Amino acid sequence: IDFERRWVLERENFNKVRDAIVGKGSFVYSRNATKKPQIHPLCRILACIRVLSYGSSADSVDDYLRIGESTTSAAVKEFAELVIENFESDYLGYPKEERLRRVLEYNERRGFRGMFACWDCSHWRWKNTPVSQAGQHKGRKEGKTLVQESVVGHDLYCYYHAFGFPGSCNDINVLERSETVFKFLKNEYSLQAPENWTVNGRTRDWLYFLTDGIYPSWAIFCKPYPRDDTDPKHLYFSKKQEGARKD
């Protein structure tokens, strides 16, 4: 628990990343010309995770890991490239059939039969926004932001994400530019369910996503009821939908 709290990463996932990266690029065991050991690969990995998890500056890890700013900056870039190289095919893209069945079974136990994942956008503050781009990145609240669009499962398994939309965009604007929507339209991603499922007497063969209320009323989106709806059944459904969406 303390490991996960400190590094914002489960130990199992950390071990998976470590095993895939150690021995590649600068993440190797080496000695300098005087036969003294160089920076240990685990120290480089921990420095990268610290910077990426907390948004820390490159020189913030020098105090306890004794790694310089330039070395950390280079390691973070290489770390990101290696993670993409080793895990992009598994974590960014449509799931394989076996995993899809496990996801559907889990969501059915939670009361959402036929649900695939959650689709949402989040705003990230951009502290040092260039003056020339300040207007288009003005977010809903104070400060300038960038928007990230993500399709994520209950276990934080990321199927798709896009980052860098201007903060002035809302979820609808981002959806209109979404590559995921185009992939569905081109049949690169299929929402065809492995088997038909029935809810409220209706049989369907398509999967759907949980979204918030701003998204359009498409067949693939399951939204909560409006906040001014006082029907007890609708209030109960909205509460359960939001709980599953924010897991």
Buried (B, 14 or more C-beta within 10 A) or exposed (E): EEEEEEBEBEEEEBEBBBEBBBEBBBBEEEEEEEEEEEBBBEBBBBBBBBBBEEEEEBBBBBEEBEBEEEBBBBBBEBBEEBBEEBBEEEBEBBBEEEEBEEBBEBBEEEEBBBBBBBBBBEBEBBEEBEEEEEEEBBBEEEBBBBBBBBBBBBEEBEBBEBEEBBBBBBBEBBBEEBEBBEBBEEEEBEBEBEEEBEEEEEEBEBBBBBBBEEBEEEEBBBBBBEEEEEEEEEBEBBEBBBEBBEE
